[in-house]
Amino acid sequence: MSILGSNIPSEVGLKLLLCPLGSNIVLKTACCSVGVILPVYSTFKAIETNNSTDQQKWLLYWAAYGSFSIAETFADKIISWFPLYHHMKFAFLVWLQLPTTNGAKHLYMSHLRPFLLRHQANLDQIVGILYNETGKFVSAHEGEFRFMKAIALKILISAKHFINDSSQPVPPPEGRITGLGEQIDSSDDDDDGYVTVPAT
């Protein structure tokens, strides 16, 4: 019975993921998890363990994934209506990462590397121009960036104080009820338990 119970969640997950009429939210979440979250953590592990083989593997993955993301951005209007697109994207992202297929390395060596080598001189010029223009823009608007940074810091500090203050309730002082700028003594000699409010 426990064997049957342990297979149910995986069967439900596979049915949700592979169903042609399945929810796009499930598929997009799966693509994000497999395409970004898992590789980010794997890249972190490769950097921290200083494993050059894993580092190269994940560099190749990010080069392939970045190229795919650029192509997807420009082709989004065309392919968004295509049936089963997210299923194919999920399969492609798995193919890029699997050690048995080594898809990222294959894609890089057969398509991306030859393209980049062929256009390397032009791309170097474009990147140089972009860096120069970005540096000029930042230098010209340095005051505005400082101003925006100061505002963002003030907002963050205010939000932090607001969250900290709201999480710690302040008890009212004993024997007194305050409101609308007046203080009322609740320790009157009335035995009926009511608080009398003086008329204004």
C-alpha positions in Angstrom: 0.0 0.0 0.0 2.9 2.4 0.8 4.4 1.7 -2.6 1.1 2.7 -4.3 0.9 5.9 -2.1 4.4 7.0 -3.0 3.8 6.9 -6.8 0.6 9.0 -6.7 2.3 12.4 -6.4 4.7 11.7 -9.2 1.9 10.3 -11.4 -0.2 13.4 -10.8 2.8 15.7 -11.5 3.6 13.9 -14.7 -0.1 14.0 -15.8 -0.3 17.8 -15.1 3.0 18.4 -16.9 2.4 16.2 -19.9 -1.3 16.8 -20.5 -1.8 18.6 -23.8 -4.5 20.7 -22.2 -2.5 21.2 -19.0 -2.3 24.6 -17.3 0.3 27.0 -18.7 1.1 28.0 -15.1 2.3 24.5 -14.3 4.4 24.3 -17.5 5.9 27.8 -17.0 6.8 27.0 -13.4 8.4 23.7 -14.5 10.4 25.5 -17.3 11.5 28.2 -14.8 12.5 25.6 -12.2 14.4 23.4 -14.7 15.8 26.2 -16.9 16.8 28.7 -14.2 16.5 27.7 -10.6 18.3 24.3 -10.8 21.1 25.7 -13.0 21.7 28.7 -10.7 22.1 26.3 -7.8 24.3 23.9 -9.8 26.4 26.9 -11.0 26.8 28.0 -7.4 28.0 24.5 -6.4 30.4 24.4 -9.3 31.9 27.7 -8.3 32.1 26.9 -4.6 33.7 23.5 -5.1 36.1 25.0 -7.7 35.4 22.0 -10.1 36.6 23.2 -13.5 34.6 20.4 -15.4 31.3 21.5 -13.7 32.2 25.2 -14.3 32.7 24.6 -18.0 29.5 22.6 -18.2 27.5 25.4 -16.6 29.2 28.1 -18.7 28.2 26.2 -21.8 24.7 25.8 -20.5 24.3 29.6 -19.8 25.7 30.4 -23.2 23.1 28.1 -24.8 20.3 29.2 -22.5 21.0 32.9 -23.1 21.0 32.4 -26.9 17.7 30.5 -26.6 16.2 33.3 -24.4 17.2 36.0 -27.0 15.7 34.0 -29.8 12.6 33.3 -27.7 12.2 37.0 -27.0 12.2 38.0 -30.6 10.0 35.1 -31.8 7.5 35.2 -28.9 4.7 36.7 -31.0 5.1 34.0 -33.6 5.5 30.9 -31.3 3.2 31.9 -28.4 0.2 30.5 -30.2 1.9 27.3 -31.2 0.3 24.2 -29.4 2.5 22.3 -27.0 5.2 25.0 -27.1 5.8 25.0 -23.4 6.1 21.2 -23.5 8.7 21.4 -26.2 10.6 24.2 -24.3 10.6 22.0 -21.1 12.0 19.0 -23.1 14.6 21.3 -24.7 15.8 22.7 -21.3 16.0 19.1 -19.9 18.0 18.1 -23.1 20.4 21.0 -22.6 21.3 19.7 -19.0 21.2 16.0 -19.2 24.7 14.4 -18.9 23.8 11.7 -21.3 22.8 14.0 -24.1 25.2 16.9 -23.2 22.9 19.2 -25.3 24.4 22.5 -24.2 27.8 21.5 -25.3 26.5 20.1 -28.6 24.5 23.3 -29.3 27.5 25.5 -28.4 30.0 23.5 -30.5 27.9 23.0 -33.6 26.0 26.3 -33.8 26.9 29.0 -31.3 30.7 28.8 -31.4 31.0 28.9 -35.2 28.6 31.9 -35.4 30.4 33.8 -32.7 33.9 33.1 -34.2 32.7 34.2 -37.6 31.3 37.5 -36.3 33.7 38.1 -33.4 35.3 41.3 -34.8 32.0 43.0 -35.4 30.6 41.9 -32.0 33.8 43.2 -30.3 33.2 46.6 -31.9 29.5 46.6 -30.9 30.3 45.6 -27.3 33.0 48.3 -27.1 30.6 50.9 -28.3 27.9 49.8 -25.9 30.4 49.9 -22.9 31.6 53.4 -23.9 28.1 54.8 -24.4 26.9 53.2 -21.1 29.9 54.8 -19.3 29.2 58.2 -20.8 25.5 57.9 -19.9 26.3 56.9 -16.3 28.8 59.8 -15.9 26.5 62.3 -17.4 23.6 61.3 -15.1 25.6 60.5 -11.9 23.7 63.0 -9.8 20.3 61.5 -10.8 21.5 58.0 -10.0 22.7 59.1 -6.6 19.4 60.8 -6.0 17.4 57.7 -7.0 19.7 55.6 -4.9 19.1 57.8 -1.8 15.3 57.7 -2.4 15.4 53.9 -2.8 17.4 53.6 0.4 15.0 55.8 2.3 12.0 53.8 1.1 13.7 50.6 2.1 14.5 51.9 5.5 11.0 53.3 6.0 9.5 49.9 4.9 11.8 48.1 7.3 10.8 50.3 10.2 7.1 50.0 9.3 7.3 46.2 9.2 9.3 46.1 12.5 6.9 48.5 14.2 3.7 46.8 13.0 5.0 43.4 14.1 5.4 44.6 17.8 1.9 45.7 19.1 2.0 48.4 21.7 -0.2 47.7 24.8 -2.5 50.6 25.9 -1.6 52.2 29.3 -3.6 50.7 32.1 -6.6 52.5 33.5 -6.8 55.0 30.6 -8.5 54.9 27.2 -7.1 57.4 24.7 -8.7 58.5 21.5 -9.3 61.6 19.5 -6.8 63.7 21.5 -8.5 63.2 24.8 -7.7 61.0 27.8 -10.5 59.4 29.7 -10.1 58.0 33.1 -11.7 54.6 33.2 -11.4 54.2 37.0 -14.6 56.1 37.8 -16.6 55.1 40.7 -19.5 53.8 38.5 -20.4 50.3 39.4 -22.1 49.5 36.1 -18.8 48.9 34.2 -19.4 51.7 31.7 -16.9 54.4 30.9 -18.3 57.9 30.9 -17.1 60.3 28.3 -17.4 64.0 29.1 -19.4 66.0 26.5 -17.4 68.4 24.4 
